[in-house]
Amino acid sequence: MVILPRSHASSFPKKTRERHSGGRRGLVCSAGALWLAGALAPAAGASVMHYTARLRGIAFFDVTYCLAMDAAAYQAVINARTLGLAEMLVHGRVAGRSVGSVAGDTLKPHGYEEYGRISGQSYALSLDYQSGNPVVRSVSPPPDSYRQPVPPAALAGAIDGMSAIALESLVVTRTGACQGAALVFDGRQLRRLTTQTGGHDVLERSFQLDFAGSALRCDTTSVMLAGFFKNKAVPPQARPRFSKAWLAPVQPGGAALPVRFVFDADLLGDIVVDLDHVTTDHDAACAWTPAGVK
């Protein structure tokens, strides 16, 4: 039960206007068919969070995260785009969506899709879940040429990164703690994430952060287990990576949601992702619109 985006999942387009038609590739399983058809969309209203990611104080990503969850189902949509100098250099756009069911204090993902374009190169991923385990429906470019394969047996119980974020919100909301672990698979690599409660911190509103008050800090350690780059030594890739996330209700009586992330970016320093603002008009922000980044 952790909060840590996958290595490439920090750029998602903020607004695109076409709706994804989402054709089926056959009924791999009934859950996969349902999530592709949109039948698992929760009835509850969505929380729409707008974030800005900064490195050494310079904004480089604009992120919109929409989470809709009720007692039966959840849907998480994330869109972002590069900003400023990063926009000029790499022009990044990504759209991702995770859908599944809620079972008490846990989530059961049913499917994940992601489309992205960075520096003119497009990539895409589609996951289904069979018996609770992720199955790659499609991934491009294929990782076989540059990564070691992830053994299917190692994927038992693994979830996608966006489901991990949604799960953390669910658990913190219901228990007030973030102790736990999860296997996270992004179609290319498998990581083990372990999280422990770091305590409550009082955050102050600032030019960067649109939140003030007490927030629960979750400290996460991420270790790559499989899917290593073939042209690099394994030990450096397998070294632990650390991050922190602060969660708090952003609306009275609402669920605990991330208001700040801090990621270790090695020699570059820390990447800080702060809540910029919250909106209630979620129609555009929560729309699954990958056509704009394909």
Order of alpha helices (4+ residues) and beta strands (2+ residues): alpha-beta-beta-beta-alpha-beta-beta-beta-beta-alpha-beta-beta-beta-alpha-beta-beta-beta
